[in-house]
Amino acid sequence: MSERTAVAAYAPGALDTDKLYTARLHAVRARPYLATALFALHVVESRTVPTMAVDAHWRCYASPAFVAQTPVEDLAAIWVHEVSHLLRDHHARSDRVARERGLTGAGERLRMNIAADFEINDDVFGDGLVTPHGAVQPSMLGLDDGLLMEDYLRQFRLGRGTEGMVWLDCGSGSDGCEREWDLGPGGAHGLTAQERDGVRFRVAEAIRGHPGSRAGKWRRWAEDVFHPPQPWRRLLGAAVRSATAGAGGGGDYTFARPARRSAAVPGAVLPSLRRQPPRVCVIVDTSASVTDLELGSALLEVAAIAQAVGGRRDLVSVLSCDGAASRVTPICRSEGIALIGGGGTDLRAGFARALRSRPKPDVVVVLTDGQTPWPSAKPACRTVIGLFGRPRTPSWNEDDAEYVPDKPPEWARVVEIG
């Protein structure tokens, strides 16, 4: 966390662990909710690391020269900074971004380190922690505070503005790229994946119970630890399968397969209960507030729903609805579905049309942005609502500033899409 030129010459003495641990106690007093994480870090003396750095296995590498010349107050802030990289999983997030965006090379990893530092440093200091010398801030590049590493990566490139940041090296724990000083997964004193998850969970518990108001961004992080984002398509499929499993259970009798109890009644053939394949009707919100991108997503969801019922497209029908409902259409393939609409929104008409269709659906799936009134009574079938992922604003009606959209009904299973 200090400039590379300041630590070019290594001190001959050993690492001053007393000073380093004193700084850690100072950090714990300033951020008590991070105590579990700070004490989980194992210190490794290294004369190769420029300043202080962490790896993905929760080892903290420290330069003896850097520790010797850095004030305790600065070291305390650096402790919090480095452990923040690990708690926020910057190494795994950097690897994921690198794969998704095709980012390769040392320069891109440096950008990830800078972006990760921006995410941390915009709110981690103050209130008992000094801002250490050399700490980079988003404002240095004219960027807004409060963004995530992935957002900052889109907003800057290496150049004249970042010349003073090239010394940054918080280790593989910040950007996912192993360093020469790393002990690796088989080295001593590393935490297992289960132990790392346990540390994060205990820190999240402490943050949720912390009475102070300082930990705003940390509170959002803690909520994600307790309620992590789920793969929405898998959740939607699971919700549909759960609904259809209950809806299609044993609806008729057949003599094609005699009941097992027939043996107990000599001379009689008893019919067995036959499972009726469940039918699913998908209501797609085609009102003006739904974007073309969301409509395209809805078509993909129709195909996913067909897979959730065993690939039986003949059991899935679709109707589009804005203020009025179109006719119910069986699907052959998602590309052939016509979505008609573009007006106001009232999905109650869609529910009414779906429930009047023949044969009646066992499950109704609604794909919508949620800006609609809902039926006042629970339909006589299972209901799954897929909400297009977007910020939920208090008012969506530009003609009525007092308009507040209804929440999805409690009798429906709700899944966030995207």
N, C-alpha and C positions, 0 to 999 in steps of 0.2 A: 504493500500500500504506500510505499515511498518510492522516490525515483531511483532507477537502476544505477545512475551515476553516483548516488550517495552510498551505495553498498558494493562498489566495484572491488574494493580491497577488503578481504576478509580478516577479521580480528583473530589473533592466534588463540584466544581463550576459548573455553568450552561454552556451551549454551547456558545462559543465565536463567535456569528454570525457575528460580525463586521470583525473579522479576516477571517472568512470563505468567506464572500462576497467580501472582499478585494482581496482574492486569486482568486475568480471567475472573477473579473474585470481584474486581471493580465492575466488570461487565455483567456479572450475575446480579449485583446490587442494582445496577441501572435497568436491567431487563430480566427480572426474576422468572418470567414465564419461559425464558430460553435456557434456564439452568440445566435441565436434563440434557439438552443438546450440547451445551458448552462443555459439560463434564464428560460427555461421551466421546469427545475428540481425543485421540491419543497423539501426543506430541512426539515428533521425530526430528532429531537434530540433522540438519543438512547444510553442507557448505556449498551445494550446487544451486539450491533454490535462491532466487534473488532477495526475496523478502519473507513473506509467509504465504503458504499455499495449502490447498486441501486436495485430497483425491476422493474418488467415489466411495471408498471404503472407510471414510471418516478418520483418516489420519491427517494431522496438521503438521506440515513440514515448516521448520523455522530456521532462518539463517542466524547464527550466533552474532555476526556483525550487526545485522539489522536490529535484533533485539537489544543489543548493547547500546545503540545510539538512539533508540526511539523511546520517547517518554511513556511512562506507564499509562497515562490517559489515552494516548494514541493507540497503544497496544490493546487496550480494552475495546476501543471502537473497532479495531481490526479483527479481534476475536469474533465480535458480533457479525461483522461483514462476512468473514470467511464461513462461519457456520450457516449464514443465510443462504449461501450458494447451495449447500447440501440440503437444507430443509426445503428449499424451493426446487430441488431436483434439476438444477441447471445442466448438469452433465448429460442426463438422459434427454432433456428437452433440446439441448444443442445437437445431439446426435440425430434426433428425430427431425429437427429443422433442416439439418444438413442433407438428410436423405430426401426429404420432401422437395427441397428447393435446389438440389444439386449443388450444394456449396462444398467446395473442396479447397485444400491448401491452408498453409499457415495463416495467410492474411484473413481468410474467412473465419478461422478459429479465433483470431485476435478480435475481429468484429464481434463475435459472440461473447467473448469475455467483456468487452466494453459495454455491449448491450445488457449483459447480465448485471454488471456493476451499476449501470443507469437504473435498472429496475430496483436494486437494493438501496442505492445511496440517496435516492430522492426523498426518502422519509425515515431512514434508519437512525440518523444521528440527531443530536439534540436531546433535551430532557435527561441530562445526566451523562450523555456521551458526546465527546467533542468530535468535530469533523477532522479526521487525520489529514496530515499534509499529503497532497497528491491525490486525494479522493476525487474521482471524476463524477460530474453531474450532467444530467441531460441539458441543462441550460447552457453549458459550454458549447453545445452545437445548435443552440436555439430550439431545442425540443421541449415538449411539454412534460411535466412530471406525471407520475401515476400510471404509466404504461407498463406493459410486460416486455420481457426480453424480445419475444417474437415481433412485437409491434415496433420496437426501436430498430430492429435489424432492417426493416423495410424503409427506414427514414434517413439513413446515413450510409456513406461509403468512406473508406479510408482515403485520406487526402491531407490537405494543409490543415484542416481543422482538427485532425486527430494526430498530428505529428507529436504532440506532447503526451500522447497516451500509449505510444508503442512499447513503453517499458512494462505495461501491465502484464502480470502473469499470476493469476490466482490458482493456477494448477488445473489438473484434469477435472477436478470437482466443479469447475466453472464452465468448461467448454467441451468436456468429453474426450479430449485428446491427451493420451498418456505422455508424461514427461520422463526424462532420464532418471529423475530421482524417485519416481514412483516405485513402491514395493510390490504393487500388483495385487491381484485377488488372493494369491497364495502366501503373501507376506505376513509378518507377525502383526498382531494387534488390530487387524481389520475387522469391521463389523459385518456380519452376515446380512443378507437381504431382510430376513425376519427381524433381526435386531435393529436395522435401520428404520424399518416400518414402525417398530415399537417405540423408538425415540420420537419419530414424527408424531405418532398418536399421543404420546404423553405431553409433548410440547403443545399440541393442539388443545388437549384438555386444559392445560394451564392457561392458555390464551383465552379460551372460552370462559374460564372462571376468573380472569384478571379484572379487577374493578376499575382500573384506569382506562382512560379514553385515548391514550397515545397509540395503541396498537391497531389503528384502523385497517391498514392493508394486511397486517398479520391476522386480524379477525376473519377477513375474507379467505385467507389461506387456510385457516383452521376449519372453516365451514367446508371447504373442498376436501380436507382430510377426512372429516366425518361423513360427508355426503359427496363422494367423488362423482364427477360427470360419468354417466353411463353411455355405452354405445347405443344410440337411440334406435337403430334398426333392429338390433337384437332384442331390445326391450319391447319394441312394437310387435315383433314376431312372437315374443313370449306372451305378451298380453293377448294377442289374437288367439294363440294356441290354447291359452288358459280359458278364454271365453268359449271357444268352440268345443273344448273338451267337456265343459259342463252342459253346453247347449245341445250337443248332438248325441247325448247318451240315451241309447235304447228307446227309440221312438215308435217301434212297430213290432208285430209278431210275424214269424214266418215258419211254415212247415218244411221248408227246404232243408233245414237242419234241426232235427228233433232236439228237444230240451234234454239235458242230462238227467232230469228227474223222471223221464219216461220209464226208466227201468224199475222205478218204485211203483208204477201203476201198470200191471200186466194187462195187455189187450188194448191199451190206449196210447195214442201218439200225442204228445204235448208239444206245442210250438215253442220255439226259442225266441228270446227277445233279440231283435236285430238293431244294431246301431245305425241310425240314419246319418249319412254324411252331412255335416253342418254347412249351411249356406251363409255367405257373408255379403252384405251390401255395403259398398263404400260410398259415402257422401263426400264429394269434393267441393270445397268452398271456392267458387269462381267469382266472388264479388270483386269490386274495383280495388279494394285494399290488399288483395292477394297479388303478389308480383308474378311475372312470367317465370322467374327462377323457381318460385315456390310451386307453381303449377307443374313445372317440369319435375320437381322433386316428388310431387303427388303421384305422377305417372310411375315413377320408379317404386314408390311405396305400394302401388296397386300390384305390381309384379311381385314385390316382396311378400305381400299379404297372400297372394296365390301360392307362393312357396310355403307359407306358414300353415296352410291347410292341405299340405301334401301335394302341391302342384296341380290340383284340380281347378283349372281355370273356369270350367263350366259351373263351379259352385260359387264363383265370385261375380257380382254385378256391380255396376258403377252408375251413379247419377250425379250430375253437376247441379249446383244450387247457389244462387245469389239471393235475390229476394223471392224468387220462385224456383220451383224444382223442375228439372227436365225429366224425360222418361228414363226409366231404369233400363240399362243396357248390359246384357251379358258381355263378358270380355273374351276375346280370342287371343289378343296380344295387347300389351299396354300401348304400343304405337298407334293402334287403331281407335283409341278412345277419343271421342270428341268432347271437349270441355267447353261448355257454352255459358256465358254470363257476362259480368262486367258492371252490374248495377249495385244496388244496396245489398245488405246482408240480413237474411232471416232464415237460419237453418232449420227452424221449426217446420217450414214447408218441406224441406228435404226429409226430415224424420217422418212426417205424415205420409209422403209419397212412398218412402222405403217400406213402411209398415203396411201399406195397402197393396204392395206388390205381391204377385203370386208366382212361384211359391214364396211364402213368408221367409224372411231372413232369420237365422238363429242368432246372428251377431251383426251389429251395425258399427262400422268404423267411420269416424268423421275426421277428415283432414282439413284443418282450418287455421286461420290466424287468431281465432278466439274472439273476434270483434262481432259478436252476434248474440241475440237473445236465445235462450235454450228452452226446451220443453219444460213445462211446470211439473209434469208427472213422469215418473220413470217408465220407459218403454217396456213392452212385454218381451224383451230380449236383452242379451248382454250388449254393452256399449263400450267402445274404446275410442278415445279422442286423441288424435295426433296433432299437437300444436306446433306450427312452424316456429322454429327458434328465432326470436327477435326481441329487442328490448321492449318491455311492457310499459308503455307510457300511460299516465293517468287519463288522458283524453285522446281519442283518435278521430273524432268527428269534427272536421274543420268548420262545419256550420253550427255546431253546438258546443261551446267551450265547457259546458257543464256535463257533457256526456261521459259516463264511466261504464265501460263494457262489463257485462256480467262475467263472473267467474264460471269455469266449467262446473257442471253439477256434481254433487258428491257421489251420485250413483254410477258415475262413469269412471273407467280407468283412464288416466291421463298420462300421456307420454310426450316429452319434448322431442321434436324432430330437428336434427341438425344442430 
